[in-house]
């Protein structure tokens, strides 16, 4: 009976010691920091996120996840309650993402800030301030993976279409054409070899032609210089053109002031002589006897001796 009493007392003592140890551990491990609550609302998957999951700001642990629940107002909306240290710089440009620790797959909330709106977040009435949740690396990979799978499916469909028997014949024909073109391309150097052998001679001839053109250009330059000198000499103050112009001016002045007046007087005399000859010819035609008997006497005019007035 006494042994049982000792065993019962030892059991109670052990239980009391365990309870005291737990209470002491809870007392010393208790977080005495007054944390600030925030909410994160999202419709994305939060797989791997649990209560008491860490909350990190730019990699530094600043709090924990204290609650996970669905919104009563919006179906499918997940509300994540977090509590962070009061000195955490939460602003209106702060956003949250889900990150994962190593290969364990345990998720934690990663807070970051792009600095676009550095104003502190304020609560609206009794509602807690909310921080937007953006897709993290895994969410982006999931979305990109879905898009890649769609593209792979489309590529597979096109490959299946390409590998259709009719398309296979077309591809085989194209490959055969490429093979024939490669064979002809291999034969091309043999056909070009005679032409390539003549290239040095052609290059020498081209060089000789260039030298001839250079000599011709030099001669043309010399001829041009000579022609320029000749033109300068001809057009000079004592040049042939000036002397010819002076001679023409002298001849023109001589004709104008000496020869032309004489020619004009000679022409006038000749005209008068021809007029007299015409009158004499007319008289002879009218009175041929005047050649033998002479011209009849001139009838006196009024006021002259022997004038007689005609009878009325």
C-alpha positions as CSV (number, residue, x, y, z in Angstrom):
1,X,0.0,0.0,0.0
2,X,2.9,2.3,0.9
3,X,4.5,1.5,-2.5
4,X,1.4,2.6,-4.3
5,X,1.3,5.9,-2.5
6,X,4.9,6.6,-3.4
7,X,4.2,5.8,-7.0
8,X,1.1,8.0,-7.1
9,X,3.0,10.9,-5.5
10,X,5.8,10.5,-8.0
11,X,3.3,10.5,-10.9
12,X,1.7,13.7,-9.7
13,X,5.1,15.3,-9.2
14,X,6.1,14.4,-12.8
15,X,2.9,15.8,-14.2
16,X,3.2,19.0,-12.2
17,X,6.8,19.4,-13.4
18,X,5.9,19.0,-17.0
19,X,3.0,21.5,-16.7
20,X,5.3,24.0,-15.0
21,X,8.0,23.5,-17.6
22,X,5.4,24.2,-20.4
23,X,4.1,27.3,-18.6
24,X,7.6,28.6,-18.1
25,X,8.4,28.0,-21.8
26,X,5.3,29.7,-22.9
27,X,6.0,32.6,-20.6
28,X,9.5,33.1,-21.8
29,X,8.7,32.4,-25.5
30,X,5.7,34.8,-25.5
31,X,6.0,37.6,-28.1
32,X,5.8,40.8,-26.2
33,X,5.9,43.1,-29.2
34,X,2.7,44.8,-30.1
35,X,2.2,44.0,-33.8
36,X,0.0,45.8,-36.4
37,X,-2.6,43.7,-38.2
38,X,-3.2,43.9,-42.0
39,X,-5.3,41.9,-44.4
40,X,-4.5,40.4,-47.8
41,X,-7.4,39.6,-50.1
42,X,-7.0,37.5,-53.2
43,X,-8.7,35.0,-55.5
44,X,-5.5,33.2,-56.4
45,X,-4.4,29.9,-55.0
46,X,-2.5,30.1,-51.7
47,X,-1.4,26.4,-51.6
48,X,1.3,25.8,-49.0
49,X,0.4,28.8,-46.8
50,X,-0.5,27.9,-43.2
51,X,-1.2,29.7,-40.0
52,X,1.9,31.1,-38.3
53,X,3.7,31.2,-41.7
54,X,6.4,33.8,-41.8
55,X,5.8,37.3,-43.2
56,X,9.0,38.9,-44.6
57,X,9.6,42.4,-45.8
58,X,12.4,42.4,-48.5
59,X,13.7,39.2,-47.0
60,X,13.5,40.3,-43.3
61,X,11.0,38.5,-41.1
62,X,8.6,41.1,-39.7
63,X,5.5,39.0,-38.6
64,X,3.3,36.0,-39.1
65,X,0.1,34.8,-40.7
66,X,-2.6,34.8,-37.9
67,X,-5.7,33.8,-39.9
68,X,-6.8,32.3,-43.2
69,X,-10.5,32.4,-44.2
70,X,-13.0,32.9,-47.0
71,X,-14.8,36.2,-47.3
72,X,-18.4,36.1,-46.4
73,X,-19.3,38.9,-48.8
74,X,-17.4,37.8,-52.0
75,X,-17.5,34.1,-53.0
76,X,-14.1,32.7,-53.7
77,X,-12.2,35.6,-52.1
78,X,-9.6,34.5,-49.6
79,X,-8.7,36.8,-46.7
80,X,-5.3,36.4,-45.1
81,X,-4.7,38.2,-41.8
82,X,-1.1,39.1,-41.0
83,X,0.5,40.8,-38.1
84,X,3.8,42.7,-38.6
85,X,6.1,44.7,-36.5
86,X,5.0,48.4,-36.1
87,X,8.2,49.7,-37.6
88,X,7.6,47.9,-40.9
89,X,7.3,50.6,-43.6
90,X,4.0,49.6,-45.1
91,X,2.8,52.1,-47.7
92,X,0.1,52.3,-50.4
93,X,2.6,51.0,-52.9
94,X,3.5,47.9,-50.8
95,X,2.3,44.6,-52.3
96,X,2.6,41.0,-51.3
97,X,3.6,37.8,-53.1
98,X,3.7,34.1,-52.1
99,X,7.2,32.7,-51.9
100,X,8.4,29.1,-51.0
101,X,11.2,28.0,-48.8
102,X,13.7,25.8,-50.6
103,X,12.4,22.3,-51.5
104,X,10.1,22.0,-48.5
105,X,7.3,23.8,-50.3
106,X,6.3,25.8,-47.2
107,X,4.9,29.1,-48.3
108,X,5.5,32.5,-46.7
109,X,4.2,36.0,-47.4
110,X,6.8,38.2,-49.1
111,X,6.2,42.0,-48.8
112,X,7.8,44.4,-51.2
113,X,7.5,48.0,-52.2
114,X,8.1,49.6,-55.6
115,X,8.2,53.2,-54.1
116,X,5.5,54.6,-56.5
117,X,3.2,55.9,-53.7
118,X,5.1,56.3,-50.4
119,X,2.1,57.1,-48.2
120,X,1.3,55.1,-45.2
121,X,-1.7,52.7,-45.4
122,X,-4.7,53.9,-43.3
123,X,-7.6,51.8,-42.0
124,X,-11.1,52.5,-43.3
125,X,-13.4,52.5,-40.3
126,X,-13.4,49.1,-38.6
127,X,-11.8,47.4,-41.6
128,X,-8.2,46.5,-41.5
129,X,-5.8,48.0,-44.1
130,X,-5.5,45.7,-47.1
131,X,-2.4,44.9,-49.0
132,X,-2.8,43.6,-52.6
133,X,-1.4,40.2,-53.5
134,X,0.4,39.9,-56.8
135,X,1.3,36.7,-58.6
136,X,4.6,35.3,-57.3
137,X,7.2,33.3,-59.1
138,X,5.3,30.0,-58.9
139,X,2.0,31.7,-60.1
140,X,3.9,33.3,-63.0
141,X,5.4,29.9,-63.9
142,X,2.0,28.3,-63.7
143,X,0.5,30.8,-66.0
144,X,3.4,30.7,-68.4
145,X,3.4,26.9,-68.2
146,X,-0.2,26.9,-69.2
147,X,0.5,29.2,-72.2
148,X,3.5,27.0,-73.1
149,X,1.4,23.9,-73.0
150,X,-1.1,25.5,-75.3
151,X,1.7,26.5,-77.7
152,X,3.2,22.9,-77.5
153,X,-0.2,21.5,-78.3
154,X,-0.5,23.8,-81.3
155,X,3.0,22.9,-82.4
156,X,2.2,19.2,-82.0
157,X,-1.0,19.7,-84.1
158,X,1.0,21.4,-86.8
159,X,3.7,18.7,-86.8
160,X,1.0,16.1,-87.2
161,X,-0.4,18.1,-90.1
162,X,3.1,18.3,-91.6
163,X,3.7,14.6,-91.2
164,X,0.6,13.8,-93.2
165,X,1.4,11.3,-96.0
166,X,0.8,13.8,-98.7
167,X,3.0,16.4,-96.9
168,X,5.7,13.7,-96.4
169,X,5.8,13.3,-100.2
170,X,6.2,17.0,-100.6
171,X,8.9,17.2,-98.0
172,X,10.7,14.2,-99.6
173,X,10.5,15.9,-103.0
174,X,11.9,19.1,-101.6
175,X,14.8,17.3,-100.0
176,X,15.5,15.5,-103.3
177,X,15.5,18.9,-105.0
178,X,17.9,20.2,-102.4
179,X,20.1,17.2,-103.0
180,X,20.2,17.7,-106.7
181,X,21.0,21.4,-106.2
182,X,23.9,20.4,-103.9
183,X,25.2,18.0,-106.6
184,X,25.0,20.8,-109.2
185,X,26.7,23.2,-106.8
186,X,29.6,20.7,-106.3
187,X,30.0,20.6,-110.1
188,X,30.0,24.4,-110.4
189,X,33.7,24.9,-109.3
190,X,34.8,22.5,-112.0
191,X,33.0,24.6,-114.6
192,X,34.3,27.8,-113.2
193,X,37.9,26.7,-113.1
194,X,38.7,27.7,-116.7
195,X,37.2,31.1,-116.1
196,X,39.1,31.5,-112.8
197,X,42.3,30.6,-114.6
198,X,41.8,33.5,-117.0
199,X,41.2,36.0,-114.2
200,X,44.9,36.9,-113.8
201,X,45.2,37.8,-117.5
202,X,41.9,39.8,-117.4
203,X,43.2,41.6,-114.3
204,X,46.5,42.5,-116.2
205,X,44.5,43.7,-119.2
206,X,42.3,45.8,-116.9
207,X,45.4,47.3,-115.2
208,X,46.8,48.1,-118.7
209,X,43.5,49.7,-119.7
210,X,43.5,51.7,-116.5
211,X,47.1,52.9,-117.2
212,X,46.0,53.8,-120.8
213,X,43.1,55.8,-119.4
214,X,45.4,57.5,-117.0
215,X,47.7,58.6,-119.8
216,X,44.7,59.7,-121.9
217,X,43.5,61.7,-118.9
218,X,46.9,63.3,-118.5
219,X,47.0,64.2,-122.2
220,X,43.4,65.5,-122.1
221,X,44.4,67.7,-119.1
222,X,47.4,69.0,-121.0
223,X,45.2,69.7,-124.1
224,X,42.7,71.4,-121.9
225,X,45.4,73.6,-120.4
226,X,46.7,74.5,-123.9
227,X,43.2,75.3,-125.2
228,X,42.6,77.5,-122.1
229,X,45.9,79.4,-122.9
230,X,44.9,79.7,-126.6
231,X,41.5,81.1,-125.7
232,X,43.0,83.5,-123.2
233,X,45.5,84.7,-125.9
234,X,42.7,85.1,-128.5
235,X,40.5,86.9,-126.2
236,X,43.3,89.1,-124.8
237,X,43.4,92.9,-125.2
238,X,45.9,92.6,-128.1
239,X,44.5,89.3,-129.4
240,X,43.4,88.5,-133.0
241,X,39.7,88.9,-132.1
242,X,40.2,92.5,-130.8
243,X,42.3,93.4,-133.9
244,X,39.7,91.8,-136.3
245,X,37.0,93.8,-134.6
246,X,39.0,97.0,-135.0
247,X,39.6,96.3,-138.7
248,X,35.9,95.6,-139.3
249,X,35.0,98.8,-137.5
250,X,37.5,100.8,-139.7
251,X,36.1,99.2,-142.9
252,X,32.6,99.9,-141.7
253,X,33.4,103.5,-141.0
254,X,35.1,103.9,-144.5
255,X,32.1,102.5,-146.2
256,X,29.8,104.7,-144.2
257,X,31.6,108.0,-144.6
258,X,33.4,107.7,-148.0
259,X,32.3,104.9,-150.3
260,X,28.6,104.9,-149.6
261,X,28.1,108.7,-150.4
262,X,29.9,108.3,-153.7
263,X,27.9,105.2,-154.6
264,X,24.7,107.1,-153.7
265,X,25.7,110.1,-156.0
266,X,26.7,107.7,-158.8
267,X,23.3,106.0,-158.5
268,X,21.5,109.3,-158.7
269,X,23.4,110.4,-161.8
270,X,22.8,107.1,-163.4
271,X,19.0,107.3,-162.7
272,X,18.9,110.8,-164.3
273,X,20.8,109.6,-167.3
274,X,18.5,106.6,-167.8
275,X,15.5,108.9,-167.5
276,X,16.8,111.2,-170.2
277,X,17.6,108.2,-172.4
278,X,14.1,107.0,-172.0
279,X,12.7,110.4,-172.9
280,X,14.8,110.4,-176.1
281,X,13.8,106.9,-177.0
282,X,10.1,107.9,-176.5
283,X,10.5,111.0,-178.8
284,X,12.2,108.9,-181.5
285,X,9.4,106.4,-181.3
286,X,6.9,109.2,-181.6
287,X,8.7,111.1,-184.4
288,X,11.3,109.0,-186.2
289,X,11.8,111.8,-188.7
290,X,13.4,113.9,-186.1
291,X,16.5,111.9,-186.6
292,X,16.7,113.5,-190.2
293,X,15.0,116.8,-189.7
294,X,15.6,117.5,-186.1
295,X,13.2,118.2,-183.4
296,X,10.2,120.5,-184.2
297,X,10.4,124.0,-182.7
298,X,9.0,124.3,-179.2
299,X,5.5,125.9,-179.1
300,X,5.8,129.2,-177.2
301,X,4.0,129.3,-174.0
302,X,1.9,132.0,-172.4
303,X,3.9,135.2,-172.2
304,X,6.5,134.1,-174.7
305,X,6.9,135.7,-178.2
306,X,4.6,134.1,-180.8
307,X,2.2,132.6,-178.3
308,X,-1.3,132.4,-179.6
309,X,-4.3,131.7,-177.5
310,X,-6.4,128.8,-178.7
311,X,-9.8,129.7,-180.3
312,X,-12.9,129.3,-178.3
